[in-house]
Amino acid sequence: MEKYNKELSEALKKFEIVLHNTPDEPNSVYIFNNFIRYFIRVKPGRFTLPASEIMAIIQHEKPLVFSLLRKQDSPYLYYLTNINLDFNEAKEKIETLKQKVETRK
């Protein structure tokens, strides 16, 4: 697997772990903020980094965390939390991307 594909694949796996293991409560904002900072630094290689899809999923599955992220004084969070994308479309794009990344071993 290419270096970049591996990095993107690992980032998507970490997202699944953070999403499923972190509760939707104010104390979780720090965890999601750190993950997002890490995620936007991932080099996706041939693929487009799915940052807007990640944010749409957080908005749907962790609405409290998302609203608190939106209130953070951060330019990158301001930008990412103001992108509107349908949850189902975001999930579908992430699943498609995971399959593409995994098949490029």
Wavefront OBJ file of the C-alpha trace (Angstrom):
o trace
v 0.000 0.000 0.000
v 1.301 3.425 -0.822
v 2.449 5.521 2.119
v -0.322 8.086 1.614
v -3.031 5.471 1.187
v -1.898 3.834 4.408
v -1.954 7.179 6.228
v -5.472 7.951 4.976
v -6.676 4.441 5.785
v -5.332 4.713 9.335
v -6.933 8.147 9.768
v -10.323 6.794 8.691
v -9.973 3.898 11.131
v -9.077 6.319 13.930
v -12.163 8.349 13.056
v -14.372 5.279 13.482
v -12.786 4.578 16.864
v -13.166 8.177 18.083
v -16.732 8.376 16.812
v -17.873 5.153 18.460
v -15.917 5.373 21.709
v -16.394 9.029 22.595
v -19.677 10.207 24.140
v -21.603 13.244 22.954
v -20.796 15.478 25.907
v -18.880 18.728 26.504
v -15.782 16.909 27.783
v -15.432 15.209 24.385
v -14.843 18.438 22.470
v -11.113 18.313 23.234
v -10.847 14.782 21.799
v -12.685 15.693 18.598
v -10.760 18.946 18.233
v -7.461 17.070 18.458
v -8.651 14.428 16.032
v -9.756 17.060 13.489
v -6.396 18.831 13.777
v -4.655 15.526 13.145
v -7.005 14.610 10.302
v -6.562 17.812 8.310
v -2.795 17.197 8.307
v -3.162 13.760 6.701
v -1.721 13.563 3.204
v -4.356 11.745 1.139
v -2.162 11.087 -1.892
v -4.359 10.683 -4.959
v -7.562 11.146 -3.017
v -9.331 14.212 -1.722
v -9.276 14.501 2.053
v -12.883 13.902 3.202
v -12.916 16.623 5.871
v -16.413 17.874 5.013
v -17.748 14.313 5.127
v -16.151 13.751 8.538
v -17.747 16.939 9.842
v -21.179 15.988 8.455
v -20.969 12.655 10.267
v -19.919 14.324 13.528
v -22.778 16.819 13.142
v -25.296 13.994 12.782
v -23.927 11.519 15.321
v -22.507 13.927 17.939
v -24.687 17.071 17.715
v -23.620 18.498 21.092
v -19.924 18.109 20.327
v -20.475 19.604 16.886
v -22.273 22.657 18.254
v -19.482 23.206 20.780
v -16.834 22.818 18.067
v -18.685 25.442 16.064
v -18.304 27.872 18.985
v -14.537 27.381 19.227
v -12.378 30.347 18.262
v -10.537 28.641 15.445
v -10.419 29.560 11.753
v -10.212 25.958 10.514
v -13.114 24.866 12.740
v -15.158 27.853 11.624
v -14.660 26.803 8.021
v -15.267 23.091 8.598
v -18.353 23.522 10.775
v -20.017 25.791 8.219
v -19.950 23.280 5.373
v -23.364 21.748 4.780
v -23.396 18.177 3.533
v -26.077 15.525 3.783
v -25.290 12.804 6.344
v -26.219 9.893 4.065
v -24.177 11.313 1.219
v -21.223 11.793 3.566
v -21.454 8.221 4.870
v -21.633 6.873 1.336
v -18.599 8.893 0.228
v -16.571 7.730 3.237
v -17.454 4.068 2.591
v -16.549 4.409 -1.090
v -13.262 6.071 -0.186
v -12.432 3.330 2.334
v -12.951 0.692 -0.345
v -10.792 2.575 -2.857
v -7.994 3.091 -0.349
v -8.045 -0.551 0.751
v -7.955 -1.872 -2.819
v -4.839 0.173 -3.660
v -2.514 -2.033 -1.627
l 1 2 3 4 5 6 7 8 9 10 11 12 13 14 15 16 17 18 19 20 21 22 23 24 25 26 27 28 29 30 31 32 33 34 35 36 37 38 39 40 41 42 43 44 45 46 47 48 49 50 51 52 53 54 55 56 57 58 59 60 61 62 63 64 65 66 67 68 69 70 71 72 73 74 75 76 77 78 79 80 81 82 83 84 85 86 87 88 89 90 91 92 93 94 95 96 97 98 99 100 101 102 103 104 105
